[in-house]
Amino acid sequence: MDQGTPPTRRSRTGRGRTAPAAALTALALAVTAGCTSSGAPVEHRPGTARKPSPTPSSPWNPRPASIAAVGDSITRGFDACMVLADCPEASWATGSDAGVRSLASRLLGPASAAARSWNYARTGARMSDLPAQLTRAAAHRPELVTVMVGGNDACRDSVDGMTSVADFRSGFERSLRQLRAGLPKTQVYVSSVPDLKRLWSQGRGNALGKQIWKLGICQSMLGDADDLGPAAAERRDAVYARVVAYNKALKEVCAKDRYCRYDGGAVFDYRFTGEQLSHWDWFHPSKDGQGRLAEIAYRNVTAARPPA
């Protein structure tokens, strides 16, 4: 506790008068400061209001007023309504189908969603296509952008054709930097890449689905669907590991942006069953599966805190 500076040297008569005054002043300062000789605060007086400690406010808005979606065939609703065709009205992100209840419909209401949501995803898109999609989305200045991309980076004709993890990561970093150049505070919700190996496991029991797979869908995972030999198992494990690495990159890059929220691996962890898979290709989500994706997104977008 501050005891004040020592008095300057004065005449004998002056020192006798100022010493008691200095002591009284020091005592008053100690009482006013509310501390004891040990520095402990004095007891709070009843009837006086305490100021609450400030808490950091989250920049995340759980009720954005407009939404743009970018990504791949899942966000386009591919095979949700008919074979080998997009069905954007069934999209988990921006669709209008009442059975799906897309994220846009849940957040904005069906009427507003039609005017305040846009879907620039493209079937077959990879991470390298994301910047072009974001350019189109940014023209609307949306308050929220949803991203689901990576499945086609792993779904190639062979394991050797998969996008490297380094290129995938740098592509996402570049895409976010581009978005931030024009929209520094637009929120970004990032869905994890689905577990492609689980989709193979669920769909391989359907004869029709396997015939569609032979047309060229995700051959790195779905090729020779009934082959359970060591080479086929190694191939599928390599695809699985690459998807896990992609999701790790999405999580880490997103964590560096205060307006970006990753789904915590919720889509990857979701256990799709036959009801949630397209009854044409048994790989892409059905309308029911699209609805489950919308539920996951809505829960995470409106949560007070991001997923762990």
Secondary structure, DSSP 4 states (H G I P E B T S, - for coil): ----PPPPP--HHHHHHHHHHHHHHHHHHHHHHTB-TT-PBPPPPTTPPPPPPP-PPP---SS-S-EEEEESTTTTTTTSSSTTS--GGG-TTT---TTT--HHHHHH-HHHHHHHEEE---TT--GGGHHHHHHHHHTT--SEEEEE--HHHH-SSSGGGSPPHHHHHHHHHHHHHHHHHH-TT-EEEEPPPP-HHHHHHHHTT-HHHHHHHTTTSSHHHHTTTT--SHHHHHHHHHHHHHHHHHHHHHHHHHHTSTTEEE-TTHHHH----GGGB-TTTSSSB-HHHHHHHHHHHHHHHHSSS---
